[in-house]
Amino acid sequence: MKKTTIFLILLNTVCYLFSQNYQMTWQQCYGGEESDKARDITLIFDGYFIVGNTLSSNGDISFNHGSSDIWLIKTDSIGNIIWEKTYGGSESEGCQRIIPDGDGNYFLIGGSTSADGAISNDPFPDT
């Protein structure tokens, strides 16, 4: 019991000594009346790309294709929306990551259960 207590005191002391103070540069709330979730953010030369999914069709969301859509937002360096776009079909879509390729292109990594709307190349069309 004594060793555990000493270990916890040492761990607490180390965490305190090496902790950093973070200063928030900006914060912003985006979305509409339904469930909207940010999943990833990446720094770009003049701001940020934020990607996630939305069930809303109002507020900051310009259009909803169906159930849940992928939502991509471009902001300036302090979080003001420059533009936003939804991607999806009549069913559910979601995005987990946005990955830059180094050549100025960005890949949205997610999934879809739709075969219409902004979703193309369905490998399992209804027959």
Residue frames as qw, qx, qy, qz and C-alpha x, y, z in Angstrom:
[[0.000, 0.885, 0.466, 0.000, 0.00, 0.00, 0.00],
 [0.326, -0.775, 0.098, 0.532, 2.86, 2.36, 0.81],
 [0.399, -0.118, 0.595, 0.688, 4.48, 1.77, -2.63],
 [0.192, 0.628, 0.668, 0.350, 1.19, 2.52, -4.40],
 [0.152, -0.927, -0.266, 0.218, 0.74, 5.78, -2.50],
 [0.376, -0.595, 0.328, 0.631, 4.30, 6.89, -3.25],
 [0.371, 0.172, 0.693, 0.594, 3.85, 5.97, -6.94],
 [0.095, 0.797, 0.569, 0.180, 0.63, 8.00, -7.19],
 [0.241, -0.887, -0.040, 0.393, 2.25, 11.01, -5.53],
 [0.400, -0.362, 0.515, 0.666, 5.22, 10.80, -7.91],
 [0.302, 0.422, 0.717, 0.466, 2.93, 10.39, -10.93],
 [0.017, -0.909, -0.414, 0.045, 0.86, 13.39, -9.88],
 [0.328, -0.765, 0.170, 0.528, 4.03, 15.47, -9.34],
 [0.405, -0.089, 0.636, 0.651, 5.45, 14.50, -12.76],
 [0.208, 0.648, 0.660, 0.317, 2.15, 15.32, -14.49],
 [0.137, -0.936, -0.231, 0.227, 2.04, 18.68, -12.73],
 [0.394, -0.608, 0.331, 0.604, 5.66, 19.56, -13.57],
 [0.276, -0.064, 0.698, 0.658, 5.35, 18.67, -17.26],
 [0.278, 0.712, 0.642, -0.064, 1.86, 19.98, -17.89],
 [0.252, 0.111, 0.283, 0.919, 1.46, 22.80, -20.37],
 [0.229, 0.584, 0.401, -0.668, -0.84, 25.75, -20.38],
 [0.306, 0.345, 0.682, 0.567, -2.83, 25.92, -23.58],
 [0.153, 0.428, 0.147, -0.879, -4.30, 29.13, -24.83],
 [0.478, 0.549, 0.684, 0.046, -7.44, 28.89, -26.94],
 [0.196, -0.089, 0.350, 0.911, -7.03, 30.93, -30.12],
 [0.463, 0.007, -0.185, -0.867, -10.66, 30.72, -31.24],
 [0.227, 0.189, 0.941, -0.166, -13.77, 28.64, -30.79],
 [0.417, 0.118, -0.287, -0.854, -16.92, 28.39, -32.84],
 [0.496, 0.198, 0.796, -0.284, -20.16, 26.43, -32.90],
 [0.274, 0.213, -0.584, -0.733, -21.45, 25.25, -36.28],
 [0.029, 0.190, 0.980, 0.047, -24.58, 23.42, -37.34],
 [0.405, -0.319, -0.375, -0.770, -28.34, 23.40, -37.24],
 [0.641, -0.373, 0.207, -0.638, -31.18, 22.09, -35.10],
 [0.980, -0.043, -0.153, -0.123, -30.41, 18.37, -35.48],
 [0.790, -0.472, 0.281, 0.272, -27.34, 16.29, -34.63],
 [0.554, 0.787, -0.223, 0.156, -24.16, 17.63, -36.28],
 [0.796, -0.517, 0.201, 0.241, -20.73, 16.24, -35.47],
 [0.290, 0.829, -0.475, -0.052, -17.23, 17.35, -36.41],
 [0.990, -0.092, 0.057, 0.090, -14.91, 14.39, -36.98],
 [0.743, -0.063, 0.143, 0.651, -11.66, 15.89, -38.27],
 [0.100, 0.979, 0.008, -0.179, -9.96, 19.20, -38.95],
 [0.771, 0.055, 0.186, 0.607, -6.93, 20.05, -41.06],
 [0.140, -0.759, 0.058, 0.633, -4.95, 23.26, -41.39],
 [0.633, 0.565, 0.356, 0.391, -4.83, 24.80, -44.87],
 [0.479, 0.191, 0.003, 0.857, -2.89, 27.82, -46.10],
 [0.108, -0.355, -0.035, -0.928, -5.65, 30.34, -45.32],
 [0.627, -0.318, 0.175, -0.689, -7.74, 28.62, -42.65],
 [0.350, -0.160, 0.899, -0.210, -9.13, 25.17, -41.92],
 [0.582, -0.064, -0.621, -0.520, -11.15, 22.35, -43.44],
 [0.397, -0.128, 0.729, -0.542, -13.54, 20.75, -40.95],
 [0.516, 0.014, -0.702, -0.491, -15.37, 17.56, -41.88],
 [0.275, -0.006, 0.817, -0.507, -18.09, 15.56, -40.18],
 [0.094, -0.357, -0.846, -0.385, -21.71, 14.66, -40.65],
 [0.248, 0.040, 0.230, -0.940, -25.04, 16.40, -40.26],
 [0.094, 0.457, 0.885, 0.006, -28.69, 15.52, -39.86],
 [0.075, 0.650, 0.299, -0.695, -29.72, 19.20, -40.05],
 [0.397, 0.503, 0.537, 0.549, -31.15, 21.13, -42.96],
 [0.063, -0.951, -0.188, -0.236, -31.07, 24.60, -41.42],
 [0.549, -0.753, 0.145, 0.333, -28.67, 26.91, -39.57],
 [0.117, -0.693, 0.541, 0.462, -25.23, 26.77, -41.17],
 [0.451, 0.046, 0.849, 0.272, -26.19, 23.78, -43.37],
 [0.281, 0.325, -0.281, -0.858, -27.30, 24.85, -46.84],
 [0.748, 0.147, -0.383, -0.522, -28.81, 21.54, -48.00],
 [0.487, -0.252, 0.813, -0.195, -29.49, 18.03, -46.73],
 [0.366, 0.225, -0.739, -0.519, -29.74, 15.25, -49.32],
 [0.706, -0.222, -0.620, -0.260, -31.50, 12.74, -47.10],
 [0.768, -0.554, -0.306, 0.100, -30.80, 11.22, -43.73],
 [0.525, -0.723, 0.177, 0.413, -27.23, 11.92, -42.56],
 [0.635, 0.746, -0.033, 0.200, -24.88, 13.74, -44.94],
 [0.688, -0.101, -0.054, 0.716, -21.15, 14.38, -45.03],
 [0.000, -0.986, -0.166, -0.012, -20.54, 18.04, -44.19],
 [0.677, 0.072, 0.009, 0.733, -17.40, 19.91, -45.26],
 [0.104, -0.975, -0.168, 0.103, -16.70, 23.42, -43.98],
 [0.602, 0.300, -0.082, 0.736, -13.94, 25.80, -45.04],
 [0.322, -0.897, -0.242, 0.182, -13.14, 28.50, -42.48],
 [0.297, 0.827, -0.279, 0.386, -10.74, 31.40, -42.29],
 [0.482, 0.280, -0.652, 0.515, -7.93, 31.45, -39.72],
 [0.167, -0.161, 0.559, -0.796, -10.27, 32.51, -36.89],
 [0.185, 0.216, 0.935, -0.213, -13.12, 30.09, -37.60],
 [0.465, 0.466, 0.130, -0.742, -15.52, 32.15, -39.71],
 [0.691, 0.295, 0.653, 0.096, -17.24, 30.01, -42.36],
 [0.020, 0.403, -0.481, -0.779, -16.02, 30.83, -45.89],
 [0.650, 0.107, -0.444, -0.607, -18.15, 28.11, -47.51],
 [0.489, -0.142, 0.811, -0.288, -19.74, 24.77, -46.67],
 [0.581, 0.215, -0.567, -0.543, -21.01, 21.81, -48.70],
 [0.720, -0.137, 0.594, -0.332, -22.92, 18.63, -47.99],
 [0.347, 0.314, -0.804, -0.366, -22.40, 15.33, -49.80],
 [0.366, 0.019, 0.862, -0.350, -24.88, 12.51, -49.78],
 [0.285, -0.166, -0.759, -0.562, -27.84, 10.68, -51.13],
 [0.602, -0.440, -0.246, -0.619, -31.22, 9.65, -49.80],
 [0.850, -0.341, -0.385, 0.117, -29.72, 7.30, -47.18],
 [0.530, -0.830, 0.085, 0.149, -26.94, 7.85, -44.58],
 [0.671, 0.529, -0.241, 0.461, -23.41, 9.13, -45.13],
 [0.555, -0.820, 0.061, 0.125, -20.65, 9.90, -42.67],
 [0.580, 0.651, -0.322, 0.370, -17.06, 11.08, -42.85],
 [0.795, -0.539, -0.128, 0.249, -14.30, 10.32, -40.36],
 [0.565, -0.439, 0.221, 0.663, -11.16, 11.91, -41.81],
 [0.480, 0.877, -0.008, -0.029, -9.91, 14.52, -44.25],
 [0.764, -0.313, 0.315, 0.469, -6.46, 13.76, -45.59],
 [0.281, 0.870, -0.239, -0.328, -4.29, 16.16, -47.63],
 [0.946, 0.192, 0.145, 0.219, -2.14, 14.52, -50.31],
 [0.536, -0.473, 0.224, 0.663, 0.55, 17.22, -50.47],
 [0.290, 0.175, 0.541, 0.770, -0.43, 18.37, -53.99],
 [0.241, 0.022, 0.026, -0.970, -3.34, 20.56, -52.89],
 [0.601, -0.203, -0.598, -0.489, -5.91, 17.75, -53.03],
 [0.352, -0.257, 0.655, -0.618, -7.91, 16.46, -50.07],
 [0.441, -0.104, -0.854, -0.255, -9.53, 13.06, -49.58],
 [0.589, -0.311, 0.269, -0.696, -12.68, 12.60, -47.52],
 [0.288, 0.098, -0.952, 0.043, -12.67, 9.18, -45.85],
 [0.498, -0.018, 0.458, -0.737, -16.07, 7.86, -44.81],
 [0.161, 0.154, 0.967, 0.126, -18.94, 5.67, -45.82],
 [0.447, 0.119, -0.131, -0.877, -22.30, 5.72, -47.54],
 [0.394, 0.215, 0.883, -0.133, -25.43, 3.58, -47.72],
 [0.483, 0.676, 0.164, -0.533, -26.85, 5.64, -50.62],
 [0.558, 0.104, 0.643, 0.514, -26.69, 4.95, -54.35],
 [0.246, 0.787, 0.440, 0.356, -28.08, 8.28, -55.52],
 [0.221, -0.962, -0.054, 0.149, -27.60, 12.03, -55.03],
 [0.093, 0.884, -0.457, -0.036, -23.94, 13.06, -54.74],
 [0.604, -0.348, 0.716, 0.045, -22.89, 9.38, -54.46],
 [0.695, 0.538, -0.313, -0.359, -21.72, 7.74, -57.69],
 [0.441, 0.431, -0.787, -0.004, -20.14, 4.48, -58.81],
 [0.737, -0.291, 0.412, -0.450, -22.27, 2.20, -56.63],
 [0.130, 0.362, -0.907, -0.172, -20.63, -1.24, -56.90],
 [0.107, 0.212, 0.956, -0.174, -23.86, -2.94, -55.78],
 [0.366, 0.021, -0.183, -0.912, -26.68, -1.48, -57.92],
 [0.642, 0.160, 0.577, -0.479, -30.17, -2.89, -57.52],
 [0.071, 0.167, -0.827, -0.532, -30.82, -5.52, -60.15]]
